[in-house]
Amino acid sequence: MRVVPVIDLKGGVAVHAVRGDRERYRPVRSRIADGADAVGLARAVRDRFGLDELYVADLDAITGGPGNATLVAALAHEARVMVDAGTADAKTIADLLELGAERVVIGTETLPGAEAFRRLRSELPDAPLVLSLDLRGGALISPDPTLSGTGAADALESLADAGAREVIVLDLLRVGSGEGPDVALIGELHARFPDLELLAGGGVRDAADLGALADAGAAGALVATALHNGTIAADELHALR
């Protein structure tokens, strides 16, 4: 079971994401590190939990701003980073890989559609791309009207056919909510797409949630709040590996 710590970047600092309401995101307050310095948080998570992978959401880039390229590069020196910068552009993806990112996340929130993903896979056949199914209450977020609002399974049918292999299933309404992950959805997607590597995102509260996701077929999970507030201990993570 892969446990992937999350760092959301906004205005040059790490912020606490809650239910996808980005205007209300505030700097992270963590029990394992002082302040909201993203590099310091990455080091604290690595040193405390022994986790060398990191999911980075560059919220400034995702919302159309200039992004945090220097900070992404610094984080890539601390961990194996997968970064979502809100892009489906081959040149920008190449730039992110040049910064040191190990993988680039292509989120449906900004992806024009399944054909755009298929073109990316054709243009960059060897690029380490990770698809993110961005959901809000189980409905897909997408600028493509044929995908927007559809269920995760139906959307993934099109996107898997377009070349997706590793997929984050991220429900923004569960992020930072303490409500728990959508274990049933992970089970449904795993049953329908057994060859895909699924990473669950949003709502993980404790080690029991991680175990339930593993039992449902998740290859891993994105975790933030539960690492910073102390509800998941290092020995619990070691037991899951």
Sine and cosine of phi, psi and omega as CSV:
sin_phi,cos_phi,sin_psi,cos_psi,sin_omega,cos_omega
0.00,0.00,0.90,-0.44,0.06,-1.00
-0.99,0.14,0.79,-0.62,0.12,-0.99
-0.93,-0.36,0.89,-0.46,-0.12,-0.99
-0.92,-0.40,0.95,-0.31,0.05,-1.00
-0.89,0.46,0.51,-0.86,-0.04,-1.00
-0.92,-0.40,0.70,-0.71,0.20,-0.98
-0.80,-0.60,0.87,-0.49,0.09,-1.00
-0.99,-0.14,0.81,-0.59,-0.04,-1.00
-0.97,-0.24,0.74,-0.67,0.08,-1.00
-0.47,-0.88,0.82,-0.57,0.01,-1.00
0.89,0.46,0.49,0.87,0.06,-1.00
0.99,0.11,0.07,1.00,0.04,-1.00
-0.75,-0.66,0.24,-0.97,0.08,-1.00
-0.99,0.14,0.73,-0.68,-0.04,-1.00
-0.86,-0.50,0.38,-0.92,0.02,-1.00
-1.00,0.00,0.92,-0.39,-0.03,-1.00
-0.99,0.11,0.73,-0.69,0.03,-1.00
-0.68,-0.73,0.93,-0.38,0.13,-0.99
0.83,0.55,0.39,0.92,0.07,-1.00
0.96,0.29,0.14,0.99,0.00,-1.00
-1.00,0.04,0.99,0.15,-0.21,-0.98
-0.91,0.40,-0.43,0.90,0.03,-1.00
-0.91,0.41,-0.37,0.93,-0.04,-1.00
-0.97,-0.23,0.06,1.00,0.03,-1.00
-0.91,0.42,0.69,-0.73,0.01,-1.00
-0.82,-0.58,0.35,-0.94,-0.01,-1.00
-0.80,0.60,0.60,-0.80,-0.02,-1.00
-0.88,0.48,0.64,-0.77,0.19,-0.98
-0.87,-0.49,0.90,-0.43,-0.16,-0.99
-0.85,-0.53,0.54,-0.84,0.08,-1.00
-0.99,0.13,-0.20,0.98,-0.09,-1.00
-0.95,-0.30,-0.03,1.00,0.01,-1.00
-0.41,-0.91,0.44,-0.90,0.06,-1.00
-1.00,-0.02,0.70,-0.71,0.09,-1.00
0.97,0.23,-0.08,-1.00,-0.08,-1.00
-0.91,-0.41,0.38,0.92,0.06,-1.00
-0.92,0.38,0.85,-0.52,-0.12,-0.99
-0.89,0.45,-0.66,0.75,-0.01,-1.00
-0.92,0.40,-0.67,0.75,0.05,-1.00
-0.88,0.47,-0.64,0.77,0.04,-1.00
-0.91,0.41,-0.67,0.74,0.02,-1.00
-0.87,0.49,-0.67,0.74,0.02,-1.00
-0.92,0.40,-0.65,0.76,0.00,-1.00
-0.89,0.45,-0.69,0.72,0.02,-1.00
-0.90,0.43,-0.68,0.74,0.01,-1.00
-0.90,0.44,-0.71,0.70,-0.07,-1.00
-0.95,0.31,-0.61,0.79,-0.04,-1.00
-0.97,0.26,-0.67,0.74,-0.16,-0.99
-0.94,-0.35,-0.15,0.99,-0.02,-1.00
0.94,0.33,0.46,0.89,-0.03,-1.00
-0.99,-0.15,0.83,-0.55,-0.08,-1.00
-0.94,-0.34,0.23,0.97,0.04,-1.00
-0.91,-0.42,0.46,-0.89,-0.07,-1.00
-0.50,-0.87,0.72,-0.70,0.14,-0.99
-0.98,-0.21,0.83,-0.56,-0.03,-1.00
-0.88,-0.48,0.85,-0.53,0.12,-0.99
-0.97,-0.26,0.92,-0.40,0.04,-1.00
-1.00,0.04,1.00,-0.01,-0.12,-0.99
-0.91,0.41,-0.51,0.86,0.04,-1.00
-0.90,0.43,-0.66,0.75,0.04,-1.00
-0.94,0.35,-0.65,0.76,-0.02,-1.00
-0.87,0.49,-0.56,0.83,-0.02,-1.00
-1.00,-0.06,0.25,0.97,0.14,-0.99
0.99,-0.11,0.10,1.00,0.02,-1.00
-1.00,0.05,-0.11,-0.99,-0.05,-1.00
-0.96,0.29,-0.27,0.96,0.06,-1.00
0.99,0.13,-0.03,-1.00,-0.10,-0.99
-0.82,-0.57,0.85,0.53,-0.12,-0.99
-0.86,0.51,-0.69,0.73,-0.03,-1.00
-0.89,0.45,-0.63,0.77,0.01,-1.00
-0.94,0.33,-0.63,0.78,0.08,-1.00
-0.87,0.50,-0.68,0.73,0.02,-1.00
-0.89,0.46,-0.66,0.75,0.02,-1.00
-0.90,0.43,-0.65,0.76,0.03,-1.00
-0.92,0.40,-0.54,0.84,0.01,-1.00
-0.92,0.38,-0.31,0.95,0.10,-1.00
-0.99,0.15,-0.27,0.96,-0.05,-1.00
-0.99,-0.17,-0.39,0.92,-0.11,-0.99
-0.35,-0.94,0.16,-0.99,0.10,-0.99
-0.99,0.12,0.97,-0.25,-0.19,-0.98
-0.99,-0.11,0.72,-0.69,0.31,-0.95
-0.94,-0.33,0.77,-0.64,-0.14,-0.99
-0.83,-0.55,0.71,-0.70,0.13,-0.99
-0.96,-0.28,0.93,-0.37,0.04,-1.00
-0.90,-0.44,0.34,0.94,0.08,-1.00
0.93,0.38,0.57,0.82,-0.08,-1.00
-0.86,-0.51,0.49,-0.87,0.21,-0.98
-0.73,-0.68,0.47,0.88,-0.06,-1.00
-0.97,-0.25,0.79,-0.61,-0.09,-1.00
-0.86,0.51,-0.66,0.75,-0.01,-1.00
-0.90,0.43,-0.69,0.72,-0.01,-1.00
-0.91,0.41,-0.62,0.78,0.06,-1.00
-0.88,0.48,-0.71,0.71,0.03,-1.00
-0.88,0.48,-0.62,0.79,0.03,-1.00
-0.90,0.44,-0.66,0.75,0.01,-1.00
-0.91,0.42,-0.63,0.78,0.06,-1.00
-0.91,0.40,-0.58,0.81,0.04,-1.00
-0.92,0.40,-0.51,0.86,0.06,-1.00
-0.93,0.38,-0.31,0.95,0.00,-1.00
0.87,-0.49,-0.05,1.00,0.05,-1.00
-0.87,0.49,0.67,-0.74,0.03,-1.00
-0.99,0.15,-0.56,0.83,0.03,-1.00
-0.60,-0.80,0.43,-0.90,0.03,-1.00
-0.89,-0.46,0.76,-0.65,-0.02,-1.00
-1.00,-0.01,0.76,-0.65,0.06,-1.00
-0.94,-0.33,0.97,-0.26,-0.07,-1.00
-1.00,-0.03,0.63,-0.77,0.00,-1.00
-0.91,0.41,-0.34,0.94,0.02,-1.00
-0.84,0.53,-0.53,0.85,-0.01,-1.00
-0.87,-0.49,-0.12,0.99,0.00,-1.00
-0.95,0.30,0.81,-0.59,-0.02,-1.00
-0.87,0.49,-0.40,0.92,0.01,-1.00
0.35,-0.94,0.01,-1.00,-0.05,-1.00
-0.88,0.47,-0.60,0.80,-0.02,-1.00
-0.92,0.39,-0.54,0.84,0.06,-1.00
-0.90,0.43,-0.61,0.79,0.05,-1.00
-0.93,0.37,-0.63,0.78,0.04,-1.00
-0.88,0.47,-0.65,0.76,0.03,-1.00
-0.90,0.43,-0.65,0.76,0.04,-1.00
-0.86,0.50,-0.70,0.72,-0.01,-1.00
-0.90,0.44,-0.53,0.85,0.02,-1.00
-0.96,0.27,-0.68,0.73,-0.01,-1.00
-0.95,0.32,-0.55,0.83,-0.07,-1.00
-0.80,-0.60,0.92,0.40,-0.13,-0.99
-0.88,0.48,-0.45,0.89,-0.04,-1.00
-0.97,-0.25,0.04,1.00,-0.04,-1.00
-0.94,0.34,0.65,-0.76,-0.01,-1.00
-0.99,0.14,0.99,0.12,-0.05,-1.00
-0.99,-0.15,0.64,-0.77,0.07,-1.00
-0.86,-0.51,0.82,-0.58,0.05,-1.00
-0.99,0.13,0.68,-0.74,0.13,-0.99
-0.91,-0.42,0.89,-0.46,0.14,-0.99
-0.99,0.16,0.98,-0.22,-0.03,-1.00
-1.00,0.01,0.89,-0.46,-0.10,-0.99
-0.87,-0.50,0.40,-0.91,0.16,-0.99
-0.72,-0.69,0.96,-0.27,-0.06,-1.00
0.90,0.45,0.55,0.83,0.03,-1.00
1.00,0.02,-0.16,0.99,0.00,-1.00
-0.98,-0.18,0.67,-0.74,-0.07,-1.00
-0.93,0.38,0.67,-0.74,0.13,-0.99
-0.99,-0.13,0.85,-0.53,-0.04,-1.00
-0.32,-0.95,0.59,-0.81,0.13,-0.99
-0.96,0.27,-0.19,0.98,0.01,-1.00
-0.99,0.12,0.91,-0.42,-0.05,-1.00
-0.89,0.46,-0.37,0.93,0.02,-1.00
-0.98,0.21,-0.29,0.96,0.02,-1.00
-0.95,-0.31,-0.54,0.84,-0.09,-1.00
-0.83,0.55,0.78,-0.63,0.04,-1.00
0.99,0.11,-0.13,0.99,0.03,-1.00
-0.96,0.27,0.27,-0.96,0.06,-1.00
-0.95,0.30,0.35,-0.94,-0.07,-1.00
-0.87,0.49,-0.67,0.74,-0.07,-1.00
-0.91,0.41,-0.68,0.73,0.00,-1.00
-0.92,0.39,-0.65,0.76,0.03,-1.00
-0.90,0.43,-0.65,0.76,-0.04,-1.00
-0.93,0.37,-0.44,0.90,0.06,-1.00
-0.84,0.54,-0.73,0.69,0.00,-1.00
-0.94,0.35,-0.66,0.75,-0.10,-0.99
-0.97,0.25,-0.55,0.83,0.07,-1.00
-0.92,0.40,-0.62,0.78,0.05,-1.00
-0.91,0.42,-0.43,0.90,0.01,-1.00
-1.00,0.09,-0.04,1.00,0.12,-0.99
0.86,-0.50,0.15,0.99,0.04,-1.00
-0.94,0.35,0.65,-0.76,0.03,-1.00
-0.79,-0.62,-0.64,0.77,0.08,-1.00
-0.91,-0.42,0.78,-0.62,-0.18,-0.98
-0.71,-0.70,0.81,-0.59,0.17,-0.98
-1.00,0.02,0.75,-0.67,0.06,-1.00
-0.95,-0.33,0.98,-0.19,-0.21,-0.98
-0.86,-0.50,0.94,-0.35,0.06,-1.00
-0.99,-0.17,0.94,-0.35,-0.10,-1.00
-0.89,0.45,-0.48,0.87,0.01,-1.00
-0.94,0.35,-0.32,0.95,0.03,-1.00
-1.00,-0.05,-0.29,0.96,-0.06,-1.00
-0.89,0.46,0.81,-0.59,0.03,-1.00
0.91,0.41,0.21,0.98,-0.10,-0.99
-1.00,0.02,-0.40,0.92,-0.10,-1.00
0.96,0.30,0.27,0.96,-0.07,-1.00
-1.00,-0.01,-0.17,0.99,-0.06,-1.00
1.00,-0.07,0.41,-0.91,0.00,-1.00
-0.98,0.20,0.26,-0.97,0.04,-1.00
-1.00,0.04,0.99,0.14,-0.05,-1.00
-0.90,0.44,-0.63,0.78,-0.03,-1.00
-0.88,0.47,-0.65,0.76,0.00,-1.00
-0.91,0.42,-0.68,0.74,0.04,-1.00
-0.87,0.50,-0.68,0.74,0.03,-1.00
-0.88,0.47,-0.66,0.75,0.02,-1.00
-0.89,0.45,-0.72,0.70,-0.03,-1.00
-0.93,0.37,-0.62,0.78,0.02,-1.00
-0.90,0.43,-0.64,0.77,0.01,-1.00
-0.91,0.41,-0.59,0.81,-0.06,-1.00
-0.99,0.11,-0.52,0.86,-0.04,-1.00
-0.77,-0.64,0.92,0.38,-0.12,-0.99
-0.90,0.43,-0.34,0.94,-0.03,-1.00
-1.00,0.05,-0.14,0.99,0.01,-1.00
-1.00,0.07,0.59,-0.81,0.09,-1.00
-1.00,-0.01,0.91,-0.41,-0.11,-0.99
-0.97,-0.24,0.75,-0.66,0.11,-0.99
-0.90,-0.43,0.84,-0.55,-0.03,-1.00
-1.00,0.03,0.69,-0.73,0.02,-1.00
-0.75,-0.67,0.71,-0.70,0.08,-1.00
0.96,-0.29,0.92,-0.39,0.19,-0.98
0.99,-0.13,-0.06,1.00,-0.03,-1.00
-0.88,0.47,0.83,-0.56,-0.07,-1.00
-0.97,-0.24,-0.56,0.83,-0.14,-0.99
-0.32,-0.95,-0.04,-1.00,-0.03,-1.00
-0.91,0.42,-0.50,0.87,0.03,-1.00
-0.89,0.46,-0.63,0.78,0.07,-1.00
-0.89,0.46,-0.66,0.75,0.03,-1.00
-0.88,0.47,-0.67,0.74,0.04,-1.00
-0.90,0.45,-0.64,0.77,0.02,-1.00
-0.91,0.42,-0.63,0.77,0.04,-1.00
-0.91,0.41,-0.65,0.76,0.04,-1.00
-0.88,0.48,-0.68,0.73,0.01,-1.00
-0.90,0.43,-0.50,0.86,-0.01,-1.00
-0.98,0.18,-0.19,0.98,0.05,-1.00
0.91,-0.41,0.07,1.00,0.04,-1.00
-0.94,0.33,0.67,-0.74,0.10,-0.99
-0.99,0.17,-0.35,0.94,-0.02,-1.00
-0.12,-0.99,-0.03,-1.00,-0.01,-1.00
-0.52,-0.85,0.56,-0.83,0.14,-0.99
-1.00,0.04,0.74,-0.67,-0.08,-1.00
-0.68,-0.74,0.68,-0.74,0.07,-1.00
-0.74,-0.68,-0.97,0.26,-0.13,-0.99
-0.80,0.59,-0.69,0.72,-0.08,-1.00
-0.91,0.42,-0.39,0.92,0.08,-1.00
-0.98,0.19,-0.59,0.80,-0.09,-1.00
-0.99,0.12,-0.43,0.91,-0.02,-1.00
-0.99,-0.12,0.02,1.00,0.12,-0.99
1.00,0.05,0.15,0.99,-0.02,-1.00
-0.99,0.14,-0.19,0.98,0.16,-0.99
-0.88,-0.48,0.80,-0.61,-0.01,-1.00
-0.98,-0.18,0.38,-0.92,-0.03,-1.00
-0.86,0.50,-0.64,0.77,-0.03,-1.00
-0.93,0.37,-0.47,0.88,0.06,-1.00
-0.93,0.37,-0.63,0.78,0.04,-1.00
-0.92,0.39,-0.66,0.75,0.00,-1.00
-0.87,0.49,-0.58,0.82,-0.01,-1.00
-0.93,0.37,-0.39,0.92,-0.03,-1.00
-1.00,0.09,-0.24,0.97,-0.11,-0.99
-0.99,0.13,0.00,0.00,0.00,0.00
